[in-house]
C-alpha cells in the first residue's frame, strides 16, 4: 500500500467506524475525540491536534462537511473542500481517523464514538462544549487546550484582507 493510500484509509465513514472502535476498545485504547472545520491547516492546528493526541492512545477528528461549514461560517467558506481538508488532517501521523459529519454540531458522532476524552479549545466554556454531558455521563473527561496565539484561520483571513486594503488590491 502506498503512502497516499495509507492516508486515505484513515478517512472513515461514520458507518464503518464501529469496527475500528470495537478493535480499539478490545485493545483498551483511550479514544480521544475533537472536531472542527480545519479550513486552512496551520501551525495552531498542528500544535492543538498533537497535544490532543498526547492525551490518549488514538485520536479521532470529526470534520465538518463543506455544507456544514457554509451553514456555520457563511457562503464564502470553506476555502478548501472537504476532501482536501480530510486528506491534510489524515496525513498527520498522530491522527488515527478522520470522520466527516454534515450537522452543525458533532453530537451524533460523539454519541456513536463515546470517546474517553473529548477535547476542545480553551475559548469554549465547559458547558458550551457540545457532547460534554454525553462524555462525562459515561465516565469520560473533557479537556480544554490553549491555542497557539496568533494562529487561526479567521486571523489569517483578516490579515490577508487588511493587507489587500493597504495595497489597494
MOHU-V596674 format. One record per run of one state. SS is the DSSP state (h for helix, s for strand, l for the rest). FROM is the first residue (numbers start at 1). LEN is the number of residues. If there is no record, write none. Layout:
# MOHU-V596674
ss=SS from=FROM len=LEN
ss=SS from=FROM len=LEN
This chain:
# MOHU-V596674
ss=l from=1 len=2
ss=h from=3 len=7
ss=l from=10 len=1
ss=s from=11 len=1
ss=l from=12 len=5
ss=h from=17 len=10
ss=l from=27 len=4
ss=s from=31 len=6
ss=l from=37 len=6
ss=h from=43 len=11
ss=l from=54 len=4
ss=s from=58 len=7
ss=l from=65 len=1
ss=h from=66 len=8
ss=l from=74 len=8
ss=h from=82 len=9
ss=l from=91 len=6
ss=s from=97 len=5
ss=l from=102 len=5
ss=h from=107 len=7
ss=l from=114 len=3
ss=s from=117 len=5
ss=l from=122 len=4
ss=h from=126 len=3
ss=l from=129 len=3
ss=h from=132 len=6
ss=l from=138 len=3
ss=s from=141 len=5
ss=l from=146 len=7
ss=h from=153 len=15
ss=l from=168 len=2
